[in-house]
């Protein structure tokens, strides 16, 4: 017939395969189940560590270190999770640790249980969107119930804060020392609370861990405790009263040429001249420091050359200046805030108005460990230091002072309330 095509064209080759793949509803289900299996595997790994009867995990890191803990966040940090869903549970535990300081294992176990319930509903044919919306409605309802059953907390009620700190220790290795650690954590947080604001930045609390003594020797220091020790190789002082403290970010060592340059000296007289000029260069720097009436010097760690050499230490010893070297870069801000001084990046800017003042700086022997304490600071910032001691590194790593302080600080909001907590035993 005229006007009709002589041949009807069908679908292109391979189109049937694409249509079949599009209509295949099994593939999305496989992906969802794969995500659930990976997430529940992470949940099952920490489930046995939940509660006061939870078992500790012994973990060997890639560096060969051995960690014994039942803290969910610590365990999950050591797990090298590759699956995206498993990584989400690891991040969930870390977020809980930052926000509340406790419940890191509980949130992971709870998330795994909810995923198990969601898997059963998926197998019954429920749509994933309906399940997700139902979980959101349930979470809003759960918050309402928790708010109803919560107990208001008065910041002047020290016993309530102590109970909150003690609860976060109940499942830790050092739980038997809660009577020692809990008051320290509460006192540290409450010292940073202001009349206008109850929010506390835990970065203003410095915890220095030293091997020596026992956990009972842990103390709250009204001042600053340094991680470093006093440099005594040249016989310098270890105790300074009426200290004037300077923090420098330049080196007290002879300058070196660039890596691409070399200096060749063939005459011993030129060698003597170079050494003499190097000594004079360091002596002038030390004299400028002494001229500013500085008698305690904190030197930032350097990666380009030595922060301080033996020649400079000899000059500083003669000028009776206490020296502490290798202060880390991330410690400078805390020390400046705590001591009321300003970091100095150049010797020409070294003036007395940038120094901090304290009644005493000394290196003392605390339970067998050398500790540098700065006490009686004249213009202190709103910071506090805790000196934590233990018989070995394993005990020090298990100290949960930070967890307790986060538990206390999380209660210091505008609407302070504590939720009753039951342990699954």
MARVEXTI-245123 format. One record per residue: residue in three letters; z, y, x of N, C-alpha, C in turn. Coordinates in steps of 0.2 Angstrom, whole numbers, plus 5000, padded with zeros to 4 digits. Layout:
N
AlaZYXZYXZYX/...
! end
This chain:
425
Unk500049945004500050005000500050065004/Unk499750115002499650175006500350215006/Unk500450245012501050285012501750245014/Unk501650185014502250145016502250125023/Unk502750125027502750105034502550035035/Unk502150015040501949945041502549905044/Unk503049945047503649905050504249945049/Unk504749905047505449935047505849925053/Unk506049975056506449965063507149955061/Unk507449905065508149885064508649925069/Unk509249905069509649945074509449925081/Unk509649975086509449965093509849905096/Unk509549875101509849815105510549835107/Unk511049795106511749815108512149855103/Unk511849875098512149915093512649875089/Unk512449805088512949765084513549755088/Unk513549755095514149745099514549805098/Unk514249865098514649925097515049925091/Unk514649905085514949915079515449865078/Unk515449805081515949755081516549775084/Unk516449805090517049835094517449885090/Unk517049925086517349985082517749955076/Unk517449895074517849865068518349815070/Unk518449805076518949755079519649795079/Unk520049775074520749805074521249765078/Unk521049715081521549685085521649715092/Unk521149755095521249785101521849835101/Unk521849885096522449935096523049895095/Unk523149845091523749805091523949775097/Unk523449755101523649725108523949775112/Unk523649835112523949895116524649915114/Unk524749915108525449935106525949885108/Unk525749815107526249765109526349765116/Unk525849775120525849785127526349835129/Unk526349895126526849945127527549925126/Unk527549895120528249875118528549825122/Unk528149775125528449725129528649755136/Unk528249805138528449835145529149875144/Unk529149915138529749955137530349905136/Unk530249855132530849815131531049775137/Unk530649765142530849735148531249775152/Unk531149845152531649885155532249885151/Unk532249885145532849885141533349825142/Unk532949765143533349705144533649705151/Unk533349745156533549745163534249775163/Unk534349825159535049855159535549845154/Unk535249795149535749785143536349755145/Unk536349705151536949675153537449715156/Unk537249785158537649825161538049875156/Unk537949865150538249915145538949895143/Unk539349945143540049945141540549925146/Unk541149925145541649915150541649835153/Unk541349795149541249725151540549715154/Unk540149765155539549755158539549735165/Unk539049705167539049675174538749725179/Unk538949725185538649775190537949745193/Unk537549785195536949755198536949775205/Unk536749725209536649735216535849745218/Unk535749805221535049825222534949835229/Unk534349815232534149825239533549875238/Unk533649935241533149985241532549965246/Unk532050005246531549985251531750005258/Unk532250045259532450065266533050015268/Unk533149965264533649915266534349925264/Unk534449985261535149995258535349955252/Unk535949935252536249895246536649945242/Unk536449945235536849985230537149935225/Unk537749945224538049905218538249955213/Unk538049955207538150005202537949965195/Unk538249995190538049985183537850045179/Unk537750095183537450155180536750155178/Unk536550165172535850155170535350195173/Unk535550255175535050305178534950275185/Unk535450255189535450235196535050175196/Unk535150125191534750065191533950075190/Unk533850115185533150135184532750175189/Unk533150215193532850255198532550205203/Unk532950145204532750095209532150055207/Unk532050055201531550005198530850045199/Unk530350015202529750045203529250025197/Unk529350065191529050045185528350075186/Unk527850035184527150055185526850065178/Unk527050035173526750035166526950105163/Unk526550145160526750205157527250205152/Unk527350155148527850145143528550135146/Unk528550095152529150085155529350145159/Unk528850185162529050245165529450295160/Unk529150295154529450335149530250325147/Unk530450255148531150245147531550265153/Unk531250255159531550285165531650355165/Unk531150395162531250465161531750485156/Unk531750445151532250455145532950445148/Unk533150395152533750385155533950445160/Unk533450475164533550525168533750595164/Unk533350605159533450655154534150655151/Unk534450595149535050585147535650605152/Unk535450585158535950595163536050675165/Unk535450705164535450785166535850815160/Unk535650795154535950835148536650815146/Unk536850755147537550735145537950705151/Unk537650675156538050645161538250575160/Unk538150555154538450485152537950455146/Unk537950395145537550365140536850345143/Unk536750345149536150325152535850255150/Unk536350205150536150145148536150135141/Unk536550165137536550165130535850185127/Unk535550245129534950265126534350215128/Unk534350185133533850135135533850075130/Unk534450055130534649995125534450005118/Unk534650065116534450085109533750095108/Unk533350125113532650135112532350065112/Unk532550015116532249945116532349915109/Unk532949925106533149895100532649925094/Unk532549985095532150025090531449995090/Unk531149985097530549965098530449895095/Unk530949855096530949785093530949785085/Unk531249835082531249835075530549865073/Unk530249905077529549935075529049875076/Unk529149835081528649775082528649735075/Unk529249715072529249675066528949705061/Unk528949775060528649815055527949815056/Unk527649815062526949815063526649745061/Unk527049695063526749625061526749615053/Unk527149655050527049655042526549695040/Unk526149735044525549765042525749845040/Unk526349865042526449935041526049985046/Unk525850045044525450085049525950115054/Unk525650125060526150155065526350225063/Unk525950265060526150335058526750335053/Unk526750285049527250285044527950265047/Unk527850215052528450195056528750255060/Unk528350295063528550355067528850405063/Unk528550425057528850475053529550445050/Unk529550385049530250355046530750365052/Unk530550355058531050355063531250435064/Unk530850475063531050545063531550565058/Unk531350545052531850555046532550525048/Unk532550465050533150425052533550465057/Unk533250495062533550535067533850595065/Unk533550625060533850685057534450665053/Unk534450615050535050585046535550565050/Unk535450535056535950515061536350575063/Unk535950635065536250695067536750715062/Unk536550715056536950735050537650695050/Unk537550635051538150585050538650605057/Unk538350605062538750625068539050685068/Unk538750735065539050805065539650795060/Unk539550755055540150755050540750715053/Unk540650665057541150625060541450655067/Unk541150715069541350745075541950775075/Unk542350785080542950815081542850885085/Unk543050945082542951005086543451005092/Unk543151035097543551035103543651105105/Unk544351125107544551185109544551185116/Unk544251235119544151245127544851245130/Unk545351275126546051275129546451205129/Unk546151165125546451095124546251055130/Unk546651055135546451015142546450945141/Unk546850915136546850845135546250815133/Unk545850855128545250835125544750825131/Unk544750875135544250875141544350825146/Unk544950805147545150755151544950685148/Unk545050675142544750615138544050605139/Unk543650665138542950665139542750645146/Unk543050665151542950645158543150575159/Unk543650555157543850485158543450435155/Unk543150455149542750405145542150395149/Unk541850445152541250435156541350395162/Unk541950375164542150335170542350265168/Unk542350255162542650185160542250125162/Unk541550135162541150085164540950085172/Unk541250125175541050135183541450095187/Unk541250085193541650045198542350075199/Unk542350145200542950185201543350205195/Unk543250165190543650185184544350185184/Unk544650145189545350135190545650205193/Unk545150245196545450305199545250365194/Unk545150355188545050405183545650455182/Unk546250435183546750485183546750535189/Unk546450515194546350565200545750605199/Unk545150575197544550615197544450655191/Unk544650635185544550675179544850745179/Unk545450745182545750815182545350865187/Unk545150835192544750875197544050895194/Unk543750855190543150875187543250925182/Unk543750915178543850965172544051035175/Unk544451035181544651095184544051135187/Unk543651095190543051125193542551155188/Unk542451125182542051155177542351215174/Unk543051205173543351265169543451325173/Unk543451315180543451375184542851415184/Unk542251385182541651425182541551455175/Unk541951435170541851465163542051545163/Unk541651585160541851655160542051675153/Unk542351725152542551745145541951765140/Unk541351775143540751795139540351735138/Unk540351685143539951625142540251565144/Unk540151515140540451445142539951395145/Unk539351425147538851385150538951375157/Unk538951315160539051305167538451275171/Unk538251305176537751285180538051235186/Unk537951165185538251125189538051125197/Unk537551165198537351175205537851225208/Unk538251255205538751295208539351255210/Unk539351195209539951145211539651105217/Unk539951115222539751075228540151015230/Unk539850955230540250895232540050875239/Unk540550875243540450855250540750785251/Unk540450735253540650665253540750645261/Unk541350625262541550605269541850535269/Unk541650495274541950435275542650435279/Unk543150415276543750415278544350425273/Unk544850385274545350395268545250355262/Unk545450375257545350335250545150385245/Unk544950355239544750405234545350445231/Unk545950425232546550465230546550535234/Unk546250535240546250595245545750645243/Unk545350625237544850675235545250735232/Unk544950795234545350865232544850915230/Unk545050965226544751025224544851075229/Unk544351105232544451155238544351225235/Unk544851265235544751335233544351375239/Unk543751365239543351395245542751355246/Unk542551345252541951315253542051255259/Unk541751205257541751145262541051135265/Unk540951125271540351115274540151045276/Unk539551025275539350955277539350955284/Unk539251005288539151005295539751015299/Unk539850995305540451005309540351065314/Unk540851085317540851135322540551115328/Unk540151155331539851135338540351145343/Unk540551095347541051105352540851075359/Unk540151065359539951035366540051085372/Unk540051155370540251205376540951225376/Unk541351195372542051205371542251265367/Unk541851285362541951335358542551325353/Unk542751385350543351375345543151335339/Unk543751305336543651265330544051295324/Unk544451355326544851385321544751465322/Unk544651495317544551575317544951605311/Unk545451645312545751685307545451745306/Unk545451775300545151835298544351835300/Unk544051785297543351765299542851815296/Unk542351835300541851875298541151835299/Unk540951805293540451755293539751775292/Unk539251755297538551775296538151715296/Unk537651715292537151665291536451685293/Unk536251645299535651675302535051615301/Unk534451645300533851595299533351605305/Unk533651625310533251625317533551585322/Unk533251565327533451525332533751555338/Unk534351525340534651545347534451505352/Unk533751505354533551465359532951505362/Unk532751485368532151525371531551515367/Unk531151565366530451555363530051505366/Unk529651475363529151425366528451445364/Unk527951435369527251455368526951405362/Unk526351425360526051385354525851325357/Unk525751275353525551205355524951205359/Unk524451255358523851245361523851285368/Unk524451315370524451345376524951315381/Unk524851325387525251295392525451345397/Unk525951345400526151385406526251345412/Unk525951365417525951325424526251375429/Unk526851355432527151395437527151355443/Unk526851385449526851345455527351375460/Unk527651435459528151465464528851455461/Unk529251435465529951425463530251495461/Unk530051545464530351615463530151635456/Unk529551615454529351635447529751595442/Unk529851525444530251485440530951515439/Unk531251545444531951575444531951635439/Unk531351675440531251735436531251715428/Unk530851665427530751645420531451615417/Unk531851585421532451555418532951615417/Unk532951665422533351725422533251765416/Unk532551775414532351815408532551775402/Unk532451715402532651675396533451675395/Unk533851675400534551685399534751755397/Unk534351805399534551875397534251885390/Unk533751855388533551855381534051835376/Unk534351775378534851745373535451785374/Unk535651815380536251855380536251915376/Unk535651945376535552005372535651985364/Unk535451935362535451915355536251905353/Unk536551865358537251855357537751915357/Unk537551965361537852025361537852065355/Unk537152065352537052095346537452065340/Unk537552005340537951965335538651985336/Unk538951985342539652005343539752085341/Unk539252125343539252195341539352205334/Unk539152165329539252165322539852145320/Unk540352125325540952095323540952025320/Unk540451995321540351925318540751875323/Unk541151835320541551785324541451715321/Unk541051705316540851635313540151635312/Unk539751595315539051595314538751525311/Unk538451535305538151475302537351485304/Unk537051425307536351435309535951385305/Unk535451405302534951365298534651315302/Unk534451255300534151205303533451225305/Unk533151215310532451235312532051165314/Unk531451175312530951115314530451135319/Unk530451195321529951225326530251215333/Unk530851225334531251225340531951215339/Unk532351205344533051195343533351255340/Unk533851245335534151305332534551345337/Unk534951305341535351335346535351285353/Unk535351315358535351275365535951285368/Unk536051245374536651245377536851315380/Unk536351355382536451415385536751465380/Unk536451465374536751505369537451485367/Unk537551425367538251395365538751425370/Unk538551425377539051445382539151525381/Unk538651565379538751635378539251645372/Unk539151605366539451615360540251585361/Unk540351535366541051515367541351575371/Unk541051605376541351665379541551725375/Unk541151735370541251785365541651765359/Unk541951705360542451675355542151675348/Unk541551645347541151645340541151565339/Unk541451555333541351485330540651475328/Unk540351415329539651405328539551335324/Unk539151345319539051285315538251285314/Unk537951225316537151225316536951175311/Unk536251175310535951125306536151135299/Unk536251195296536351205289535651205286/Unk535651155281534951145277534751205273/Unk534051215272533751265269534051275262/Unk534151215258534351225251535051235251/Unk535451235256536151255256536251335257/Unk535751365259535851435261536051475255/Unk535651465249535851505243536551495240/Unk536751435241537451415238537951455243/Unk537851445250538351475254538351555254/Unk537751585253537751655252538051675246/Unk538051645240538351655234539151645235/Unk539351595238540051575239540351625243/Unk540051645249540451685254540351755253/Unk539851775249539751845248539351885253/Unk538951845257538551875263537851865261/Unk537451895266536651885265536351855271/Unk535951805270535551775275535151825279/Unk535151815286534851865290534251825294/Unk533651855293533051815296532851845303/Unk533151905305532951935311533551965315/Unk533551965321534151985325534252065324/Unk533652095323533752175322534052195316/Unk534052145311534352155304535052135304/Unk535352115309536052085310536552145310/Unk536752165304537252215303537852185300/Unk538452225300539052205298539152205290/Unk538652245287538752245280538452175277/Unk538152135281537852075278538252015279/Unk538852025282539351975283539751955278/Unk540051895278540551875273541251875276/Unk541751885272542451885275542851835272/Unk543251795276543751745274544351745278/Unk544951725275545551725279545551675285/Unk545251615283545251555288544651515288/Unk544351505294543851455295544051405300/Unk544151335298544351295303544051225302/Unk544051185307543851115307544451075307/Unk544651035302545251005301545150925301/Unk545650885302545550815302545850795295/Unk545350775291545550755284545450675283/Unk546050645283546050565282545550535287/Unk545550555293545150525298544450555299/Unk544250605294543550635295543650705296/Unk543150735300543150805302542850845297/Unk543150895294542950935289543051005290/Unk542551045289542551115290542651155283/Unk543251185283543451225277543451295278/Unk543151335273543251405273543651425267/Unk544251455268544651475263544851545263/Unk545051575257545251645257544651685257/Unk544151675254543551715254543651775250/Unk543551835253543651905250543251915244/Unk542651905245542151925239541851855237/Unk542151815234541851745232541451755226/Unk540951705226540551705220540851655216/Unk540551645210540851595205540551525207/Unk540851495212540751425214541351395216/Unk541251325217541851285219541651225223/Unk542051205227541851145231542351085230/Unk542151025230542550965230542450925236/Unk542950905239542950855245543050785243/Unk542550745243542650675240542650635246/Unk543150585247543250545252543250465250/Unk543150425254543150355252543050315259/Unk543250245258543350205264542650185267/Unk542050195263541450175266540950205261/Unk540250205263539750235260539650205253/Unk539750145252539650115246540150145240/Unk540750155242541250185238541050255236/Unk540850295241540650365240540050365235/Unk539550325236538950325231539150305224/Unk539650265223539850255217540350305213/Unk540550355217540950405214540550445209/Unk540850455203540450485197540750545195/Unk540850585200541150655199540650695195/Unk540050695197539550735194539450715186/Unk539450645185539350625178539950655174/Unk540550655177541150675173541050755171/Unk540850785176540750865176540150875170/Unk539650835170539150845165539450835158/Unk539850775158540150765151540550825149/Unk540950855153541350905151540950965150/Unk540450985154540051045153539651035147/Unk539450975145539050975139539450985133/Unk540050985133540551005128540651075127/Unk540451115132540651185133540051235130/Unk539751215124539251255121539551295116/Unk539151325112539351375107539651335101/Unk539451275100539751235094539951175098/Unk540651175100540951125104541151065099/Unk540951005100541250955096541150885101/Unk541550845099541550775103541450725098/Unk540950675099540850625095541250565097/Unk541550535092541950475093541450415096/Unk541750385101541350335104541650265104/Unk541350215102541550145101541150105107/Unk541550065111541250025115541049955112/Unk540449925114540249865111540549815116/Unk541049775114541449735119541349655117/
! end
